[in-house]
Amino acid sequence: MLLPHGYEGQGPEHSSARVERYLQLAAHDNIQICQPSTAAQYFHLLRRQAMRAWRKPLIVFTPKSMLRNPAASSPLASFLAPRFQNVLPETEIQQVKRLLLCTGKIGHELRIERAKHKDSTTGIVFLEQLYPWPEAELAEEIARHPEAHEVVWVQEEPDNMGALSFVMPRLRRLFPERRVLSIKRSAAASPATGSAKAHDLEQKTLISLALRGEGK
């Protein structure tokens, strides 16, 4: 099931497919909840669903703007990879001091802003599958960055929506020796403002807070 989901300055019905509600339904490996961030990842996800022997419903969140986002495109070589990656690692920064974890579109925006500021200490990791929770892959990726003193969950959704309430307890249990923080919009009654100007201001603030290290 493909559900449009992404904070792109449109109305509430365009912004949220209610990730939090599907995560509330997830238990005993009954469904798969994914948000692929590149064309190749989307290809491998669909191929995995068609070919694997373990068959469970697949819920895919697909931001519309990524259809034409160059950052989400993939070279042909990526389509030859052996499988879908539940976690996409940090590949550009070597000496990581802080790690940002996120899903989908916001990760590309964070990488673009990181490059603008020539930030060489903040790593960005994409969590491509939320459920079943990819604990082993995530632990392996975090272990690659022993100097990262903070692990920060970054989401576009408000505090009372999105994957926050699902992800944060799992991160704190998995990484008790590190600071685990979060960046998100303030709790809201509506998934989106419906105002392009208000949305742009919120989005810029969100990205700035994430890269400045002001999580809670």
N, C-alpha and C positions, 0 to 999 in steps of 0.2 A: 504494500500500500504506500503510494507516494503522496506525501502531504507537504504543501507549500508552507515554509516556515522561515522567517528571516526579517530582522528589523531594518527596513529599507525606507522608512519615512511615510509609509502608507497607513491606512486605517487598521483597526484591530483585527478584522477578519483576514487581512493580508499578512499580518505580522506573526501571528502565533497559531501553531497547530496543537498547542497545549501539550508540550513535551512532558510536563509534570504528571498529567493524567495517565499517559501511557506507562510512565515509570511506576506509578502507583499500582498498575495492573500487573506489573512484571514480577513473577516469582516462579520458582521451580523450573527455570529454563523454558517457560511457556511461550515466549515471543523473543524476537530480536529487534532492538531499537538502535538505529544507526543514522549517522549524519556524515556522509562522505564529503571530503573537502576538495577533491580533484576529479577530473574526468576519468583518469585511470582507476582511481579508487572506486568510483561508481560502477565502472565496467567490471572490475574484479568482484565487487559486491554482488552484482546481478548474476555473474557467472557462478559464484559460490552458491548462491541460492538455488540455481538450476541444477548444479552438479553434485552437491553434497548429499550424503545418505541421511544425515540428520535433518529432518524437515520440520520447520516451525515457521509461523507467520513472520514476515519481515516488514517492519515499519521503517520507512525512510523519510527523513526530513530534508527538504530540498529548497534552499533559498533561491528565489527566482533570479536575483541579480548575478549569481554565479554562472548562469548560462552564458553571459557575455563578459565575464571577468577574466582578463588574461592570467591573473594569478592562479585561477582554478584550472587552467589548461594543462595538458600533460604532453611531454614528448612521446614519440612512438615507442621508444625503448621502455617506458613505464608500463605499457600495455603487455609487455612480455614478462613482467614480474610473475612469480609463481602463485601469488595469492593476495587476497585483500588483507590489509594491515589494520588491525584493531586500534593500534596506536601509531601515529606518524611522528618519528623522532625529530629532535632538533638537529639540523645538519649544517647550520651556518656559523654558530657561535661555539668556540672551543672552551673558553674559561667562563662557564656559567655560574653566576652568583645568585640569580633568582630564576625560578621556572614558572612560566605562565601556562596553565592548562586550559584548553578551550575546545569548542566544537565549531566546525563550519566557517561561515563568512567572517566572523569577528577575528579569527586567527590570521586571515590574509590582511585584514586592516591593521592588525597589530604589527605584522611583519613589515608592512609598508612604512608605518610610522617609526618603527625601530630603525629602519634604514635611513630615514630622513634625519634622525637625531644621532646617527652613527653610534648607537648603543651596542657595545661589545660584551655586555655582561648579562643580558636578559635573554633566556632561552624561551622558545615558544613550542609547545607540544600539542598536537591535535589528537583529541580523543574521538576516534572515528566510530567506535561502538560503545554505547552506554550500557546496553544490556544484551546478553550476559556480560556482566562487569569484567573487563579484561585485566584482572588483578596482576597476573604474572607478567604480562607485557608492560604494564605501567610501572611496576616495581623495577623491572629490568632497565627501563629507560631512565627512571629517576636515579638509580644506582650508578648510571654512567656519569652523573654530575655530583660528585661527593661534596663539592664546595658550594652547592646551591643551598643556602640557609633557609630560603622561603619557597614554598610551593603555593601558588596562587590560582584559584579557580576563577576564570573570567567568563562571564556570560552577558549577553545583551538583554536578557529578560529581567523584569523586576525581581526584587528580593523574594516575593511570595509566589514566583512562577519559575519555569524552566527546570533545569536539572539540579539546581543548588541543593535542595533538601535531600536529594538522593546521593549526590556526589560527596558533599562535605563530610558526613560521618565516615564514609569509606576511606577518604583520603586521610583523615585524622587517625583512623585505626591503622592504616597501612604505613604511615610515616610519622610515628609518635615522636621521633627525635628532631623533627623539623617544624618550623612555623607553617601552619596551613591557614591561609587567609582566602578572602573572596572579594571580587569586584563585580558589582551588578547595579542595576537601576534601583531606586528606592521602591519599596512596596507600593503597589498601585491597584486600583479597582479595574482598570482597563489594560489590556496587553500593550497598547500603543497610544501615543498622544493624538494621532490623526492630524498633526501639524508638522509640515516638513521642516520649518524653522526650529520648532521646539525639539524635534527628533535630532536634527543635526547638532544642536547644542548639547543634548544629552549624550550623543554618540562620541563627540569630541571630548567631552568631560570624562566619559567612561574609559576611553583609550588612554587619555593623559594620566588618569589615576593609576591605571594598570602599569604603565611604563615608569611612572614616578615611584612606585612602591608604596602606595597608600591604601592597601587593602585592610579589611577588618575581619 
